[in-house]
Amino acid sequence: MTTVSSSLIEREEPIHWYAMSVPYNRVLKVKKLLDEKQIECFVPMRYEVRTVRGRKVRLYVPAVSNLIFVHTTDSCLKLFKQTTSFLQYLVYKVDGVSQKIIVPDDQMEQFIRVCHTNDEHLIYLKPEEINLAKGTRVRILGGAFNGVEGIFVKVKGKRNRRVVVLIDHVSAIAISEVSPDLIEIIHF
């Protein structure tokens, strides 16, 4: 029987969702480059009415300025960044040290599901715009958002409370008003 040293066994690098910034409104350009390299990515998009040459036009545009999520390995992303200098990691500080923002798969899956509904009443927020400490963890039962988990909170400037799907340190989406009978409180 032949044994192989554990140092010789090739270890597969984990794939993560990285929250990235693309300044100068180049998000869609970077998305196209990533798509060409077959690197999975996600840009939250929404419909917006703008005036173009004196006419109102409905456009599909990035919902959050300069934000893209990339799903790949760290080494693959570093290699891609060598040719795309304006793609930057989003970071947060832990004990004074910058840490790359890595989004857990389940959080990203829920965020993408909500974004893909193209609900016109979705509100994209920065995490500091809501007080999550006062919220209750809930799950939506039924409708377009069936199974989505979030935090039931009051959103500033809105009359009713809404379910918010959060990506820590990056962004949040406030879902349009949800009927109370479709909300289940999650107990830990």
Backbone hydrogen bonds in HBPLUS format (Angstrom, degrees):
<---DONOR---> <-ACCEPTOR-->    atom                        ^
c    i                          cat <-CA-CA->   ^        H-A-AA   ^      H-
h    n   atom  resd res      DA  || num        DHA   H-A  angle D-A-AA Bond
n    s   type  num  typ     dist DA aas  dist angle  dist       angle   num
A0008-LEU N   A0005-SER O   2.96 MM   3  5.46 150.1  2.05 112.3 121.2     1
A0009-ILE N   A0006-SER O   3.33 MM   3  5.25 144.0  2.47  94.3 104.0     2
A0016-HIS N   A0072-THR O   2.95 MM  56  5.65 165.0  1.97 146.2 141.2     3
A0072-THR N   A0016-HIS O   3.03 MM  56  5.65 137.3  2.22 163.3 158.8     4
A0103-VAL N   A0017-TRP O   2.82 MM  86  5.24 158.8  1.87 153.3 158.5     5
A0018-TYR N   A0070-VAL O   2.73 MM  52  5.13 167.2  1.74 150.8 152.8     6
A0070-VAL N   A0018-TYR O   2.90 MM  52  5.13 158.2  1.95 144.0 150.4     7
A0019-ALA N   A0101-ILE O   3.13 MM  82  5.68 169.8  2.14 154.4 156.3     8
A0090-LEU N   A0019-ALA O   3.01 MM  71  5.66 155.7  2.07 152.1 144.3     9
A0020-MET N   A0068-ILE O   2.80 MM  48  5.29 159.2  1.84 171.3 178.1    10
A0068-ILE N   A0020-MET O   3.13 MM  48  5.29 160.2  2.17 141.1 141.9    11
A0021-SER N   A0088-GLN O   2.70 MM  67  5.09 163.9  1.72 152.7 158.5    12
A0088-GLN N   A0021-SER O   2.86 MM  67  5.09 170.2  1.87 157.6 159.5    13
A0022-VAL N   A0066-ASN O   2.83 MM  44  4.73 149.8  1.92 126.5 134.7    14
A0030-VAL N   A0026-ARG O   2.96 MM   4  6.25 160.9  2.00 160.0 164.8    15
A0031-LYS N   A0027-VAL O   2.88 MM   4  6.13 157.3  1.93 149.6 156.8    16
A0032-LYS N   A0028-LEU O   3.01 MM   4  6.16 155.1  2.08 139.2 145.1    17
A0033-LEU N   A0029-LYS O   3.07 MM   4  6.41 155.9  2.13 145.7 152.0    18
A0034-LEU N   A0030-VAL O   2.86 MM   4  6.13 160.5  1.90 156.2 161.3    19
A0035-ASP N   A0031-LYS O   2.84 MM   4  6.05 159.7  1.88 151.3 157.3    20
A0036-GLU N   A0032-LYS O   2.93 MM   4  6.18 153.2  2.01 146.6 153.6    21
A0037-LYS N   A0033-LEU O   3.14 MM   4  6.43 141.6  2.30 139.9 149.6    22
A0037-LYS N   A0034-LEU O   3.11 MM   3  5.11 124.3  2.44  95.1 109.3    23
A0039-ILE N   A0034-LEU O   2.88 MM   5  5.11 177.5  1.88 148.5 147.7    24
A0038-GLN N   A0035-ASP O   2.96 MM   3  4.77 154.4  2.02 101.3 108.5    25
A0071-HIS N   A0040-GLU O   2.84 MM  31  5.23 172.4  1.85 144.6 147.1    26
A0042-PHE N   A0069-PHE O   2.79 MM  27  5.09 148.7  1.89 145.7 151.8    27
A0069-PHE N   A0042-PHE O   2.90 MM  27  5.09 162.3  1.93 149.7 155.3    28
A0063-ALA N   A0044-PRO O   2.71 MM  19  5.46 169.0  1.72 132.9 136.9    29
A0046-ARG N   A0061-VAL O   2.86 MM  15  5.61 152.2  1.94 157.7 166.5    30
A0061-VAL N   A0046-ARG O   2.87 MM  15  5.61 157.2  1.93 169.0 161.5    31
A0048-GLU N   A0059-LEU O   2.80 MM  11  5.33 150.2  1.88 151.6 161.7    32
A0059-LEU N   A0048-GLU O   2.79 MM  11  5.33 169.2  1.80 160.5 157.5    33
A0050-ARG N   A0057-VAL O   2.87 MM   7  5.42 163.8  1.89 158.0 159.5    34
A0057-VAL N   A0050-ARG O   2.72 MM   7  5.42 164.9  1.74 163.9 168.9    35
A0052-VAL N   A0055-ARG O   2.73 MM   3  5.29 160.9  1.76 160.8 156.2    36
A0055-ARG N   A0052-VAL O   3.01 MM   3  5.29 163.9  2.04 113.0 118.0    37
A0067-LEU N   A0064-VAL O   3.42 MM   3  5.85 160.3  2.46 137.1 132.3    38
A0077-LEU N   A0073-THR O   3.05 MM   4  6.25 158.0  2.10 147.9 154.0    39
A0078-LYS N   A0074-ASP O   2.92 MM   4  6.16 157.0  1.98 149.9 156.3    40
A0079-LEU N   A0075-SER O   3.03 MM   4  6.20 155.8  2.09 144.3 150.5    41
A0080-PHE N   A0076-CYS O   2.99 MM   4  6.26 156.4  2.04 146.0 152.4    42
A0081-LYS N   A0077-LEU O   2.88 MM   4  6.08 156.7  1.93 150.6 157.0    43
A0082-GLN N   A0079-LEU O   3.26 MM   3  5.40 141.4  2.42  98.5 108.9    44
A0083-THR N   A0080-PHE O   3.09 MM   3  5.74 149.0  2.19 115.9 123.3    45
A0087-LEU N   A0084-THR O   3.30 MM   3  5.99 169.6  2.31 123.4 124.5    46
A0101-ILE N   A0090-LEU O   2.90 MM  11  5.76 151.4  1.98 162.7 155.0    47
A0092-TYR N   A0099-GLN O   3.00 MM   7  5.44 147.3  2.11 144.0 153.6    48
A0099-GLN N   A0092-TYR O   2.81 MM   7  5.44 160.0  1.85 155.2 161.5    49
A0094-VAL N   A0097-VAL O   2.87 MM   3  5.22 160.7  1.90 142.2 147.4    50
A0097-VAL N   A0094-VAL O   2.98 MM   3  5.22 163.3  2.01 112.6 117.7    51
A0108-MET N   A0104-PRO O   3.02 MM   4  6.29 163.4  2.05 158.9 164.1    52
A0109-GLU N   A0105-ASP O   2.84 MM   4  6.00 156.7  1.89 151.0 157.7    53
A0110-GLN N   A0106-ASP O   3.15 MM   4  6.33 159.8  2.19 144.2 148.3    54
A0111-PHE N   A0107-GLN O   2.98 MM   4  6.18 159.2  2.03 147.9 154.2    55
A0112-ILE N   A0108-MET O   2.88 MM   4  6.06 164.4  1.91 154.8 158.2    56
A0113-ARG N   A0109-GLU O   2.98 MM   4  6.17 159.4  2.02 144.8 150.9    57
A0114-VAL N   A0110-GLN O   3.03 MM   4  6.25 161.3  2.07 150.9 154.7    58
A0115-CYS N   A0111-PHE O   2.98 MM   4  6.22 164.5  2.00 150.1 154.9    59
A0116-HIS N   A0112-ILE O   2.88 MM   4  6.03 157.2  1.93 155.3 160.7    60
A0117-THR N   A0114-VAL O   3.21 MM   3  5.55 160.1  2.25 109.1 115.2    61
A0118-ASN N   A0115-CYS O   3.21 MM   3  5.98 165.1  2.23 120.6 124.6    62
A0122-LEU N   A0119-ASP O   3.28 MM   3  5.76 166.9  2.30 117.9 118.1    63
A0123-ILE N   A0174-ALA O   3.02 MM  51  4.96 156.5  2.08 137.9 144.9    64
A0174-ALA N   A0123-ILE O   2.72 MM  51  4.96 165.9  1.74 149.4 153.8    65
A0125-LEU N   A0172-ALA O   2.75 MM  47  5.00 171.2  1.76 147.4 150.0    66
A0172-ALA N   A0125-LEU O   2.89 MM  47  5.00 134.8  2.10 148.1 146.9    67
A0129-GLU N   A0126-LYS O   2.84 MM   3  5.44 164.0  1.87 125.5 131.1    68
A0130-ILE N   A0127-PRO O   3.44 MM   3  6.07 173.4  2.45 116.9 118.2    69
A0134-LYS N   A0131-ASN O   3.40 MM   3  6.05 153.0  2.48 111.6 116.9    70
A0135-GLY N   A0132-LEU O   2.99 MM   3  5.08 161.6  2.03 108.5 114.2    71
A0136-THR N   A0152-PHE O   3.28 MM  16  5.15 150.5  2.37 125.5 132.0    72
A0152-PHE N   A0136-THR O   2.77 MM  16  5.15 171.2  1.78 150.3 149.9    73
A0186-ILE N   A0137-ARG O   2.91 MM  49  5.51 176.1  1.92 138.5 139.8    74
A0138-VAL N   A0150-GLY O   2.88 MM  12  5.56 167.2  1.90 148.6 152.6    75
A0150-GLY N   A0138-VAL O   2.97 MM  12  5.56 159.4  2.02 150.1 155.4    76
A0139-ARG N   A0184-GLU O   2.78 MM  45  5.16 148.0  1.88 147.0 157.8    77
A0184-GLU N   A0139-ARG O   2.84 MM  45  5.16 164.2  1.86 156.0 161.2    78
A0140-ILE N   A0148-VAL O   2.92 MM   8  5.51 160.7  1.96 154.2 160.0    79
A0147-GLY N   A0140-ILE O   2.68 MM   7  5.38 160.8  1.72 159.2 157.0    80
A0141-LEU N   A0182-LEU O   2.62 MM  41  4.87 166.3  1.64 149.2 153.2    81
A0146-ASN N   A0143-GLY O   3.26 MM   3  5.40 155.1  2.33 117.6 115.2    82
A0148-VAL N   A0145-PHE O   3.00 MM   3  5.59 165.2  2.02 143.4 145.4    83
A0151-ILE N   A0164-VAL O   2.90 MM  13  5.14 155.5  1.96 137.6 144.0    84
A0164-VAL N   A0151-ILE O   2.82 MM  13  5.14 156.9  1.87 133.7 141.2    85
A0153-VAL N   A0162-ARG O   2.95 MM   9  5.66 159.0  1.99 165.8 160.4    86
A0162-ARG N   A0153-VAL O   2.80 MM   9  5.66 157.5  1.85 170.4 165.1    87
A0158-LYS N   A0155-VAL O   3.03 MM   3  5.65 154.6  2.10 146.1 145.7    88
A0175-ILE N   A0163-VAL O   2.82 MM  12  5.50 171.1  1.83 173.7 170.6    89
A0165-VAL N   A0173-ILE O   2.88 MM   8  5.27 157.8  1.93 153.8 155.8    90
A0173-ILE N   A0165-VAL O   2.87 MM   8  5.27 155.4  1.93 146.5 154.6    91
A0167-ILE N   A0171-SER O   2.83 MM   4  5.38 164.0  1.86 169.2 164.2    92
A0170-VAL N   A0167-ILE O   3.00 MM   3  5.62 162.9  2.03 142.6 144.3    93
A0171-SER N   A0167-ILE O   3.26 MM   4  5.38 143.3  2.41 135.8 146.1    94
A0182-LEU N   A0179-SER O   2.89 MM   3  5.55 165.4  1.91 125.4 130.2    95
A0183-ILE N   A0180-PRO O   3.21 MM   3  5.39 163.9  2.24 112.4 113.8    96
